[in-house]
Amino acid sequence: MSTNLAVLPGTTNTFDWFAKLARQLGSSPQLGIAPSPALQPQLASILINPAQNTRLLLLGPTNEANQQRFLLSP
């Protein structure tokens, strides 16, 4: 995990995990705009934890079609 907030994505795409999660939480991410605290605070709150570290999302194996396992780093 990086503590450098400069590693945040430069834009938001429909397929980004944080955009998908934001939509599930009821937000409407703006595509093509950086998920920074100034531009899209709802996405930044997903990508940046309270200690100001960037978060990662780890996915389970793709060969388990009937299961979904995710781990969002703290």
N, CA, C and O atoms as a Maestro MAE file, in Angstrom:
{
 s_m_m2io_version
 :::
 2.0.0
}

f_m_ct {
 s_m_title
 :::
 protein
 m_atom[296] {
  # First column is atom index #
  i_m_mmod_type
  r_m_x_coord
  r_m_y_coord
  r_m_z_coord
  i_m_residue_number
  s_m_chain_name
  s_m_pdb_residue_name
  s_m_pdb_atom_name
  i_m_atomic_number
  :::
  1 25 0.845 -1.167 0.000 1 A "MET " " N  " 7
  2 3 0.000 0.000 0.000 1 A "MET " " CA " 6
  3 2 0.893 1.233 0.000 1 A "MET " " C  " 6
  4 15 1.929 1.251 0.665 1 A "MET " " O  " 8
  5 25 0.507 2.238 -0.724 2 A "SER " " N  " 7
  6 3 1.285 3.462 -0.810 2 A "SER " " CA " 6
  7 2 0.725 4.519 0.130 2 A "SER " " C  " 6
  8 15 -0.486 4.610 0.335 2 A "SER " " O  " 8
  9 25 1.612 5.305 0.691 3 A "THR " " N  " 7
  10 3 1.161 6.449 1.483 3 A "THR " " CA " 6
  11 2 1.228 7.724 0.665 3 A "THR " " C  " 6
  12 15 0.944 8.807 1.177 3 A "THR " " O  " 8
  13 25 1.597 7.608 -0.593 4 A "ASN " " N  " 7
  14 3 1.736 8.752 -1.479 4 A "ASN " " CA " 6
  15 2 0.416 8.990 -2.211 4 A "ASN " " C  " 6
  16 15 0.014 8.189 -3.056 4 A "ASN " " O  " 8
  17 25 -0.249 10.083 -1.886 5 A "LEU " " N  " 7
  18 3 -1.541 10.364 -2.526 5 A "LEU " " CA " 6
  19 2 -1.395 10.740 -3.988 5 A "LEU " " C  " 6
  20 15 -2.394 10.847 -4.698 5 A "LEU " " O  " 8
  21 25 -0.164 10.944 -4.454 6 A "ALA " " N  " 7
  22 3 0.055 11.242 -5.867 6 A "ALA " " CA " 6
  23 2 -0.205 10.016 -6.738 6 A "ALA " " C  " 6
  24 15 -0.291 10.137 -7.960 6 A "ALA " " O  " 8
  25 25 -0.331 8.838 -6.128 7 A "VAL " " N  " 7
  26 3 -0.596 7.630 -6.912 7 A "VAL " " CA " 6
  27 2 -2.085 7.427 -7.174 7 A "VAL " " C  " 6
  28 15 -2.468 6.419 -7.769 7 A "VAL " " O  " 8
  29 25 -2.920 8.347 -6.751 8 A "LEU " " N  " 7
  30 3 -4.347 8.261 -7.072 8 A "LEU " " CA " 6
  31 2 -4.530 8.326 -8.586 8 A "LEU " " C  " 6
  32 15 -3.762 9.002 -9.269 8 A "LEU " " O  " 8
  33 25 -5.525 7.641 -9.112 9 A "PRO " " N  " 7
  34 3 -5.763 7.684 -10.557 9 A "PRO " " CA " 6
  35 2 -6.003 9.108 -11.051 9 A "PRO " " C  " 6
  36 15 -6.556 9.942 -10.334 9 A "PRO " " O  " 8
  37 25 -5.584 9.371 -12.275 10 A "GLY " " N  " 7
  38 3 -5.749 10.698 -12.864 10 A "GLY " " CA " 6
  39 2 -7.152 10.954 -13.378 10 A "GLY " " C  " 6
  40 15 -7.560 12.108 -13.518 10 A "GLY " " O  " 8
  41 25 -7.894 9.898 -13.662 11 A "THR " " N  " 7
  42 3 -9.263 10.025 -14.159 11 A "THR " " CA " 6
  43 2 -10.123 8.914 -13.562 11 A "THR " " C  " 6
  44 15 -9.621 7.980 -12.937 11 A "THR " " O  " 8
  45 25 -11.413 9.039 -13.769 12 A "THR " " N  " 7
  46 3 -12.366 8.028 -13.326 12 A "THR " " CA " 6
  47 2 -13.023 7.406 -14.543 12 A "THR " " C  " 6
  48 15 -13.516 8.116 -15.420 12 A "THR " " O  " 8
  49 25 -13.031 6.077 -14.601 13 A "ASN " " N  " 7
  50 3 -13.681 5.335 -15.683 13 A "ASN " " CA " 6
  51 2 -14.822 4.510 -15.110 13 A "ASN " " C  " 6
  52 15 -14.868 4.263 -13.905 13 A "ASN " " O  " 8
  53 25 -15.736 4.086 -15.959 14 A "THR " " N  " 7
  54 3 -16.875 3.298 -15.491 14 A "THR " " CA " 6
  55 2 -16.445 1.969 -14.896 14 A "THR " " C  " 6
  56 15 -17.131 1.447 -14.017 14 A "THR " " O  " 8
  57 25 -15.336 1.407 -15.346 15 A "PHE " " N  " 7
  58 3 -14.894 0.092 -14.881 15 A "PHE " " CA " 6
  59 2 -13.991 0.148 -13.651 15 A "PHE " " C  " 6
  60 15 -13.592 -0.906 -13.157 15 A "PHE " " O  " 8
  61 25 -13.653 1.318 -13.141 16 A "ASP " " N  " 7
  62 3 -12.799 1.427 -11.955 16 A "ASP " " CA " 6
  63 2 -13.535 0.886 -10.740 16 A "ASP " " C  " 6
  64 15 -14.721 1.158 -10.551 16 A "ASP " " O  " 8
  65 25 -12.822 0.113 -9.911 17 A "TRP " " N  " 7
  66 3 -13.457 -0.506 -8.746 17 A "TRP " " CA " 6
  67 2 -14.049 0.531 -7.810 17 A "TRP " " C  " 6
  68 15 -15.114 0.305 -7.235 17 A "TRP " " O  " 8
  69 25 -13.379 1.667 -7.648 18 A "PHE " " N  " 7
  70 3 -13.880 2.690 -6.731 18 A "PHE " " CA " 6
  71 2 -15.123 3.376 -7.279 18 A "PHE " " C  " 6
  72 15 -15.978 3.810 -6.506 18 A "PHE " " O  " 8
  73 25 -15.239 3.483 -8.610 19 A "ALA " " N  " 7
  74 3 -16.443 4.050 -9.214 19 A "ALA " " CA " 6
  75 2 -17.619 3.094 -9.049 19 A "ALA " " C  " 6
  76 15 -18.739 3.522 -8.771 19 A "ALA " " O  " 8
  77 25 -17.360 1.799 -9.222 20 A "LYS " " N  " 7
  78 3 -18.415 0.798 -9.031 20 A "LYS " " CA " 6
  79 2 -18.898 0.795 -7.580 20 A "LYS " " C  " 6
  80 15 -20.099 0.740 -7.315 20 A "LYS " " O  " 8
  81 25 -17.960 0.854 -6.658 21 A "LEU " " N  " 7
  82 3 -18.329 0.875 -5.239 21 A "LEU " " CA " 6
  83 2 -19.106 2.142 -4.892 21 A "LEU " " C  " 6
  84 15 -20.079 2.086 -4.140 21 A "LEU " " O  " 8
  85 25 -18.689 3.268 -5.426 22 A "ALA " " N  " 7
  86 3 -19.392 4.536 -5.177 22 A "ALA " " CA " 6
  87 2 -20.829 4.460 -5.680 22 A "ALA " " C  " 6
  88 15 -21.745 4.937 -5.011 22 A "ALA " " O  " 8
  89 25 -21.034 3.860 -6.863 23 A "ARG " " N  " 7
  90 3 -22.398 3.716 -7.386 23 A "ARG " " CA " 6
  91 2 -23.231 2.822 -6.475 23 A "ARG " " C  " 6
  92 15 -24.408 3.103 -6.244 23 A "ARG " " O  " 8
  93 25 -22.634 1.743 -5.951 24 A "GLN " " N  " 7
  94 3 -23.347 0.862 -5.027 24 A "GLN " " CA " 6
  95 2 -23.731 1.587 -3.740 24 A "GLN " " C  " 6
  96 15 -24.731 1.254 -3.104 24 A "GLN " " O  " 8
  97 25 -22.923 2.584 -3.362 25 A "LEU " " N  " 7
  98 3 -23.187 3.361 -2.150 25 A "LEU " " CA " 6
  99 2 -24.102 4.559 -2.405 25 A "LEU " " C  " 6
  100 15 -24.382 5.333 -1.489 25 A "LEU " " O  " 8
  101 25 -24.574 4.714 -3.659 26 A "GLY " " N  " 7
  102 3 -25.524 5.766 -3.974 26 A "GLY " " CA " 6
  103 2 -24.940 7.041 -4.536 26 A "GLY " " C  " 6
  104 15 -25.669 8.015 -4.725 26 A "GLY " " O  " 8
  105 25 -23.641 7.067 -4.813 27 A "SER " " N  " 7
  106 3 -23.018 8.257 -5.402 27 A "SER " " CA " 6
  107 2 -23.049 8.167 -6.921 27 A "SER " " C  " 6
  108 15 -23.284 7.101 -7.490 27 A "SER " " O  " 8
  109 25 -22.813 9.287 -7.557 28 A "SER " " N  " 7
  110 3 -22.745 9.345 -9.020 28 A "SER " " CA " 6
  111 2 -21.383 9.889 -9.430 28 A "SER " " C  " 6
  112 15 -21.223 11.102 -9.573 28 A "SER " " O  " 8
  113 25 -20.396 9.011 -9.622 29 A "PRO " " N  " 7
  114 3 -19.064 9.476 -10.000 29 A "PRO " " CA " 6
  115 2 -19.080 10.168 -11.360 29 A "PRO " " C  " 6
  116 15 -19.817 9.779 -12.266 29 A "PRO " " O  " 8
  117 25 -18.271 11.177 -11.476 30 A "GLN " " N  " 7
  118 3 -18.140 11.906 -12.738 30 A "GLN " " CA " 6
  119 2 -16.990 11.298 -13.522 30 A "GLN " " C  " 6
  120 15 -15.842 11.330 -13.077 30 A "GLN " " O  " 8
  121 25 -17.295 10.749 -14.680 31 A "LEU " " N  " 7
  122 3 -16.292 10.087 -15.502 31 A "LEU " " CA " 6
  123 2 -15.334 11.100 -16.116 31 A "LEU " " C  " 6
  124 15 -15.733 12.209 -16.472 31 A "LEU " " O  " 8
  125 25 -14.060 10.709 -16.237 32 A "GLY " " N  " 7
  126 3 -13.052 11.557 -16.848 32 A "GLY " " CA " 6
  127 2 -12.448 12.585 -15.905 32 A "GLY " " C  " 6
  128 15 -11.557 13.337 -16.300 32 A "GLY " " O  " 8
  129 25 -12.918 12.628 -14.668 33 A "ILE " " N  " 7
  130 3 -12.414 13.596 -13.685 33 A "ILE " " CA " 6
  131 2 -11.666 12.829 -12.600 33 A "ILE " " C  " 6
  132 15 -12.080 11.740 -12.202 33 A "ILE " " O  " 8
  133 25 -10.580 13.393 -12.133 34 A "ALA " " N  " 7
  134 3 -9.768 12.744 -11.104 34 A "ALA " " CA " 6
  135 2 -10.575 12.519 -9.825 34 A "ALA " " C  " 6
  136 15 -11.383 13.368 -9.448 34 A "ALA " " O  " 8
  137 25 -10.363 11.385 -9.157 35 A "PRO " " N  " 7
  138 3 -11.066 11.101 -7.903 35 A "PRO " " CA " 6
  139 2 -10.355 11.736 -6.700 35 A "PRO " " C  " 6
  140 15 -10.055 11.055 -5.719 35 A "PRO " " O  " 8
  141 25 -10.098 13.003 -6.783 36 A "SER " " N  " 7
  142 3 -9.369 13.709 -5.721 36 A "SER " " CA " 6
  143 2 -10.342 14.299 -4.699 36 A "SER " " C  " 6
  144 15 -11.527 14.462 -4.990 36 A "SER " " O  " 8
  145 25 -9.842 14.621 -3.499 37 A "PRO " " N  " 7
  146 3 -10.721 15.219 -2.478 37 A "PRO " " CA " 6
  147 2 -11.370 16.526 -2.945 37 A "PRO " " C  " 6
  148 15 -12.499 16.825 -2.556 37 A "PRO " " O  " 8
  149 25 -10.683 17.290 -3.758 38 A "ALA " " N  " 7
  150 3 -11.231 18.567 -4.215 38 A "ALA " " CA " 6
  151 2 -12.283 18.392 -5.306 38 A "ALA " " C  " 6
  152 15 -13.260 19.139 -5.347 38 A "ALA " " O  " 8
  153 25 -12.093 17.411 -6.191 39 A "LEU " " N  " 7
  154 3 -12.983 17.258 -7.342 39 A "LEU " " CA " 6
  155 2 -14.119 16.254 -7.118 39 A "LEU " " C  " 6
  156 15 -15.249 16.490 -7.543 39 A "LEU " " O  " 8
  157 25 -13.821 15.153 -6.460 40 A "GLN " " N  " 7
  158 3 -14.825 14.118 -6.216 40 A "GLN " " CA " 6
  159 2 -14.627 13.549 -4.808 40 A "GLN " " C  " 6
  160 15 -14.081 12.457 -4.649 40 A "GLN " " O  " 8
  161 25 -15.065 14.280 -3.802 41 A "PRO " " N  " 7
  162 3 -14.831 13.832 -2.426 41 A "PRO " " CA " 6
  163 2 -15.434 12.469 -2.101 41 A "PRO " " C  " 6
  164 15 -14.889 11.745 -1.268 41 A "PRO " " O  " 8
  165 25 -16.549 12.098 -2.740 42 A "GLN " " N  " 7
  166 3 -17.151 10.795 -2.460 42 A "GLN " " CA " 6
  167 2 -16.238 9.662 -2.913 42 A "GLN " " C  " 6
  168 15 -16.193 8.615 -2.267 42 A "GLN " " O  " 8
  169 25 -15.511 9.853 -4.009 43 A "LEU " " N  " 7
  170 3 -14.563 8.841 -4.456 43 A "LEU " " CA " 6
  171 2 -13.292 8.879 -3.621 43 A "LEU " " C  " 6
  172 15 -12.721 7.836 -3.301 43 A "LEU " " O  " 8
  173 25 -12.858 10.065 -3.274 44 A "ALA " " N  " 7
  174 3 -11.649 10.201 -2.458 44 A "ALA " " CA " 6
  175 2 -11.828 9.521 -1.111 44 A "ALA " " C  " 6
  176 15 -10.876 8.958 -0.571 44 A "ALA " " O  " 8
  177 25 -13.034 9.568 -0.564 45 A "SER " " N  " 7
  178 3 -13.260 8.916 0.737 45 A "SER " " CA " 6
  179 2 -13.169 7.399 0.622 45 A "SER " " C  " 6
  180 15 -12.897 6.725 1.616 45 A "SER " " O  " 8
  181 25 -13.388 6.858 -0.555 46 A "ILE " " N  " 7
  182 3 -13.217 5.427 -0.789 46 A "ILE " " CA " 6
  183 2 -11.739 5.101 -1.001 46 A "ILE " " C  " 6
  184 15 -11.241 4.095 -0.496 46 A "ILE " " O  " 8
  185 25 -11.050 5.945 -1.741 47 A "LEU " " N  " 7
  186 3 -9.651 5.687 -2.102 47 A "LEU " " CA " 6
  187 2 -8.643 6.049 -1.021 47 A "LEU " " C  " 6
  188 15 -7.528 5.526 -1.023 47 A "LEU " " O  " 8
  189 25 -9.007 6.925 -0.104 48 A "ILE " " N  " 7
  190 3 -8.061 7.404 0.915 48 A "ILE " " CA " 6
  191 2 -8.630 7.069 2.290 48 A "ILE " " C  " 6
  192 15 -9.764 7.434 2.601 48 A "ILE " " O  " 8
  193 25 -7.846 6.377 3.110 49 A "ASN " " N  " 7
  194 3 -8.334 6.028 4.446 49 A "ASN " " CA " 6
  195 2 -8.098 7.187 5.418 49 A "ASN " " C  " 6
  196 15 -7.443 8.162 5.052 49 A "ASN " " O  " 8
  197 25 -8.616 7.102 6.645 50 A "PRO " " N  " 7
  198 3 -8.469 8.205 7.608 50 A "PRO " " CA " 6
  199 2 -7.023 8.562 7.946 50 A "PRO " " C  " 6
  200 15 -6.750 9.683 8.376 50 A "PRO " " O  " 8
  201 25 -6.094 7.622 7.758 51 A "ALA " " N  " 7
  202 3 -4.673 7.896 8.008 51 A "ALA " " CA " 6
  203 2 -3.995 8.525 6.789 51 A "ALA " " C  " 6
  204 15 -2.775 8.686 6.766 51 A "ALA " " O  " 8
  205 25 -4.797 8.881 5.769 52 A "GLN " " N  " 7
  206 3 -4.318 9.500 4.539 52 A "GLN " " CA " 6
  207 2 -3.423 8.574 3.712 52 A "GLN " " C  " 6
  208 15 -2.497 9.035 3.045 52 A "GLN " " O  " 8
  209 25 -3.699 7.279 3.756 53 A "ASN " " N  " 7
  210 3 -3.039 6.292 2.906 53 A "ASN " " CA " 6
  211 2 -4.005 5.890 1.809 53 A "ASN " " C  " 6
  212 15 -5.218 5.877 2.016 53 A "ASN " " O  " 8
  213 25 -3.467 5.561 0.636 54 A "THR " " N  " 7
  214 3 -4.334 5.084 -0.432 54 A "THR " " CA " 6
  215 2 -4.742 3.651 -0.142 54 A "THR " " C  " 6
  216 15 -3.978 2.890 0.452 54 A "THR " " O  " 8
  217 25 -5.960 3.279 -0.565 55 A "ARG " " N  " 7
  218 3 -6.480 1.938 -0.355 55 A "ARG " " CA " 6
  219 2 -6.313 1.114 -1.631 55 A "ARG " " C  " 6
  220 15 -6.204 1.656 -2.731 55 A "ARG " " O  " 8
  221 25 -6.298 -0.180 -1.460 56 A "LEU " " N  " 7
  222 3 -6.264 -1.133 -2.555 56 A "LEU " " CA " 6
  223 2 -7.466 -2.052 -2.438 56 A "LEU " " C  " 6
  224 15 -7.963 -2.294 -1.338 56 A "LEU " " O  " 8
  225 25 -7.934 -2.563 -3.564 57 A "LEU " " N  " 7
  226 3 -8.987 -3.569 -3.550 57 A "LEU " " CA " 6
  227 2 -8.405 -4.825 -4.169 57 A "LEU " " C  " 6
  228 15 -7.940 -4.805 -5.308 57 A "LEU " " O  " 8
  229 25 -8.430 -5.906 -3.428 58 A "LEU " " N  " 7
  230 3 -7.941 -7.188 -3.908 58 A "LEU " " CA " 6
  231 2 -9.136 -8.072 -4.229 58 A "LEU " " C  " 6
  232 15 -10.066 -8.180 -3.431 58 A "LEU " " O  " 8
  233 25 -9.111 -8.701 -5.390 59 A "LEU " " N  " 7
  234 3 -10.211 -9.546 -5.831 59 A "LEU " " CA " 6
  235 2 -9.858 -11.010 -5.676 59 A "LEU " " C  " 6
  236 15 -8.688 -11.386 -5.752 59 A "LEU " " O  " 8
  237 25 -10.870 -11.837 -5.457 60 A "GLY " " N  " 7
  238 3 -10.674 -13.270 -5.374 60 A "GLY " " CA " 6
  239 2 -10.446 -13.868 -6.748 60 A "GLY " " C  " 6
  240 15 -10.475 -13.151 -7.748 60 A "GLY " " O  " 8
  241 25 -10.221 -15.168 -6.810 61 A "PRO " " N  " 7
  242 3 -9.938 -15.846 -8.077 61 A "PRO " " CA " 6
  243 2 -11.078 -15.699 -9.081 61 A "PRO " " C  " 6
  244 15 -12.250 -15.691 -8.705 61 A "PRO " " O  " 8
  245 25 -10.731 -15.585 -10.342 62 A "THR " " N  " 7
  246 3 -11.732 -15.440 -11.399 62 A "THR " " CA " 6
  247 2 -12.353 -16.772 -11.791 62 A "THR " " C  " 6
  248 15 -13.358 -16.796 -12.501 62 A "THR " " O  " 8
  249 25 -11.773 -17.881 -11.342 63 A "ASN " " N  " 7
  250 3 -12.328 -19.186 -11.703 63 A "ASN " " CA " 6
  251 2 -13.438 -19.628 -10.760 63 A "ASN " " C  " 6
  252 15 -13.884 -20.773 -10.831 63 A "ASN " " O  " 8
  253 25 -13.886 -18.753 -9.892 64 A "GLU " " N  " 7
  254 3 -14.985 -19.048 -8.979 64 A "GLU " " CA " 6
  255 2 -16.187 -18.192 -9.372 64 A "GLU " " C  " 6
  256 15 -16.519 -17.216 -8.699 64 A "GLU " " O  " 8
  257 25 -16.820 -18.570 -10.455 65 A "ALA " " N  " 7
  258 3 -17.895 -17.758 -11.035 65 A "ALA " " CA " 6
  259 2 -19.083 -17.584 -10.098 65 A "ALA " " C  " 6
  260 15 -19.788 -16.578 -10.178 65 A "ALA " " O  " 8
  261 25 -19.314 -18.540 -9.219 66 A "ASN " " N  " 7
  262 3 -20.480 -18.450 -8.335 66 A "ASN " " CA " 6
  263 2 -20.179 -17.755 -7.023 66 A "ASN " " C  " 6
  264 15 -21.040 -17.699 -6.145 66 A "ASN " " O  " 8
  265 25 -18.961 -17.219 -6.869 67 A "GLN " " N  " 7
  266 3 -18.572 -16.542 -5.626 67 A "GLN " " CA " 6
  267 2 -17.888 -15.226 -5.959 67 A "GLN " " C  " 6
  268 15 -17.290 -15.074 -7.024 67 A "GLN " " O  " 8
  269 25 -17.982 -14.301 -5.057 68 A "GLN " " N  " 7
  270 3 -17.243 -13.038 -5.167 68 A "GLN " " CA " 6
  271 2 -16.578 -12.778 -3.830 68 A "GLN " " C  " 6
  272 15 -17.242 -12.714 -2.795 68 A "GLN " " O  " 8
  273 25 -15.278 -12.632 -3.855 69 A "ARG " " N  " 7
  274 3 -14.543 -12.315 -2.629 69 A "ARG " " CA " 6
  275 2 -13.700 -11.078 -2.875 69 A "ARG " " C  " 6
  276 15 -12.973 -11.001 -3.865 69 A "ARG " " O  " 8
  277 25 -13.798 -10.125 -1.988 70 A "PHE " " N  " 7
  278 3 -13.071 -8.868 -2.104 70 A "PHE " " CA " 6
  279 2 -12.436 -8.534 -0.766 70 A "PHE " " C  " 6
  280 15 -12.950 -8.912 0.286 70 A "PHE " " O  " 8
  281 25 -11.337 -7.837 -0.810 71 A "LEU " " N  " 7
  282 3 -10.698 -7.343 0.392 71 A "LEU " " CA " 6
  283 2 -10.308 -5.900 0.141 71 A "LEU " " C  " 6
  284 15 -9.459 -5.627 -0.707 71 A "LEU " " O  " 8
  285 25 -10.910 -4.985 0.856 72 A "LEU " " N  " 7
  286 3 -10.585 -3.566 0.763 72 A "LEU " " CA " 6
  287 2 -9.618 -3.246 1.886 72 A "LEU " " C  " 6
  288 15 -9.938 -3.411 3.063 72 A "LEU " " O  " 8
  289 25 -8.431 -2.786 1.514 73 A "SER " " N  " 7
  290 3 -7.423 -2.520 2.537 73 A "SER " " CA " 6
  291 2 -7.875 -1.352 3.422 73 A "SER " " C  " 6
  292 15 -8.563 -0.444 2.956 73 A "SER " " O  " 8
  293 25 -7.483 -1.380 4.699 74 A "PRO " " N  " 7
  294 3 -7.923 -0.358 5.635 74 A "PRO " " CA " 6
  295 2 -7.354 1.009 5.352 74 A "PRO " " C  " 6
  296 15 -7.648 1.962 6.073 74 A "PRO " " O  " 8
  :::
 }
 m_bond[295] {
  # First column is bond index #
  i_m_from
  i_m_to
  i_m_order
  :::
  1 1 2 1
  2 2 3 1
  3 3 4 2
  4 3 5 1
  5 5 6 1
  6 6 7 1
  7 7 8 2
  8 7 9 1
  9 9 10 1
  10 10 11 1
  11 11 12 2
  12 11 13 1
  13 13 14 1
  14 14 15 1
  15 15 16 2
  16 15 17 1
  17 17 18 1
  18 18 19 1
  19 19 20 2
  20 19 21 1
  21 21 22 1
  22 22 23 1
  23 23 24 2
  24 23 25 1
  25 25 26 1
  26 26 27 1
  27 27 28 2
  28 27 29 1
  29 29 30 1
  30 30 31 1
  31 31 32 2
  32 31 33 1
  33 33 34 1
  34 34 35 1
  35 35 36 2
  36 35 37 1
  37 37 38 1
  38 38 39 1
  39 39 40 2
  40 39 41 1
  41 41 42 1
  42 42 43 1
  43 43 44 2
  44 43 45 1
  45 45 46 1
  46 46 47 1
  47 47 48 2
  48 47 49 1
  49 49 50 1
  50 50 51 1
  51 51 52 2
  52 51 53 1
  53 53 54 1
  54 54 55 1
  55 55 56 2
  56 55 57 1
  57 57 58 1
  58 58 59 1
  59 59 60 2
  60 59 61 1
  61 61 62 1
  62 62 63 1
  63 63 64 2
  64 63 65 1
  65 65 66 1
  66 66 67 1
  67 67 68 2
  68 67 69 1
  69 69 70 1
  70 70 71 1
  71 71 72 2
  72 71 73 1
  73 73 74 1
  74 74 75 1
  75 75 76 2
  76 75 77 1
  77 77 78 1
  78 78 79 1
  79 79 80 2
  80 79 81 1
  81 81 82 1
  82 82 83 1
  83 83 84 2
  84 83 85 1
  85 85 86 1
  86 86 87 1
  87 87 88 2
  88 87 89 1
  89 89 90 1
  90 90 91 1
  91 91 92 2
  92 91 93 1
  93 93 94 1
  94 94 95 1
  95 95 96 2
  96 95 97 1
  97 97 98 1
  98 98 99 1
  99 99 100 2
  100 99 101 1
  101 101 102 1
  102 102 103 1
  103 103 104 2
  104 103 105 1
  105 105 106 1
  106 106 107 1
  107 107 108 2
  108 107 109 1
  109 109 110 1
  110 110 111 1
  111 111 112 2
  112 111 113 1
  113 113 114 1
  114 114 115 1
  115 115 116 2
  116 115 117 1
  117 117 118 1
  118 118 119 1
  119 119 120 2
  120 119 121 1
  121 121 122 1
  122 122 123 1
  123 123 124 2
  124 123 125 1
  125 125 126 1
  126 126 127 1
  127 127 128 2
  128 127 129 1
  129 129 130 1
  130 130 131 1
  131 131 132 2
  132 131 133 1
  133 133 134 1
  134 134 135 1
  135 135 136 2
  136 135 137 1
  137 137 138 1
  138 138 139 1
  139 139 140 2
  140 139 141 1
  141 141 142 1
  142 142 143 1
  143 143 144 2
  144 143 145 1
  145 145 146 1
  146 146 147 1
  147 147 148 2
  148 147 149 1
  149 149 150 1
  150 150 151 1
  151 151 152 2
  152 151 153 1
  153 153 154 1
  154 154 155 1
  155 155 156 2
  156 155 157 1
  157 157 158 1
  158 158 159 1
  159 159 160 2
  160 159 161 1
  161 161 162 1
  162 162 163 1
  163 163 164 2
  164 163 165 1
  165 165 166 1
  166 166 167 1
  167 167 168 2
  168 167 169 1
  169 169 170 1
  170 170 171 1
  171 171 172 2
  172 171 173 1
  173 173 174 1
  174 174 175 1
  175 175 176 2
  176 175 177 1
  177 177 178 1
  178 178 179 1
  179 179 180 2
  180 179 181 1
  181 181 182 1
  182 182 183 1
  183 183 184 2
  184 183 185 1
  185 185 186 1
  186 186 187 1
  187 187 188 2
  188 187 189 1
  189 189 190 1
  190 190 191 1
  191 191 192 2
  192 191 193 1
  193 193 194 1
  194 194 195 1
  195 195 196 2
  196 195 197 1
  197 197 198 1
  198 198 199 1
  199 199 200 2
  200 199 201 1
  201 201 202 1
  202 202 203 1
  203 203 204 2
  204 203 205 1
  205 205 206 1
  206 206 207 1
  207 207 208 2
  208 207 209 1
  209 209 210 1
  210 210 211 1
  211 211 212 2
  212 211 213 1
  213 213 214 1
  214 214 215 1
  215 215 216 2
  216 215 217 1
  217 217 218 1
  218 218 219 1
  219 219 220 2
  220 219 221 1
  221 221 222 1
  222 222 223 1
  223 223 224 2
  224 223 225 1
  225 225 226 1
  226 226 227 1
  227 227 228 2
  228 227 229 1
  229 229 230 1
  230 230 231 1
  231 231 232 2
  232 231 233 1
  233 233 234 1
  234 234 235 1
  235 235 236 2
  236 235 237 1
  237 237 238 1
  238 238 239 1
  239 239 240 2
  240 239 241 1
  241 241 242 1
  242 242 243 1
  243 243 244 2
  244 243 245 1
  245 245 246 1
  246 246 247 1
  247 247 248 2
  248 247 249 1
  249 249 250 1
  250 250 251 1
  251 251 252 2
  252 251 253 1
  253 253 254 1
  254 254 255 1
  255 255 256 2
  256 255 257 1
  257 257 258 1
  258 258 259 1
  259 259 260 2
  260 259 261 1
  261 261 262 1
  262 262 263 1
  263 263 264 2
  264 263 265 1
  265 265 266 1
  266 266 267 1
  267 267 268 2
  268 267 269 1
  269 269 270 1
  270 270 271 1
  271 271 272 2
  272 271 273 1
  273 273 274 1
  274 274 275 1
  275 275 276 2
  276 275 277 1
  277 277 278 1
  278 278 279 1
  279 279 280 2
  280 279 281 1
  281 281 282 1
  282 282 283 1
  283 283 284 2
  284 283 285 1
  285 285 286 1
  286 286 287 1
  287 287 288 2
  288 287 289 1
  289 289 290 1
  290 290 291 1
  291 291 292 2
  292 291 293 1
  293 293 294 1
  294 294 295 1
  295 295 296 2
  :::
 }
}
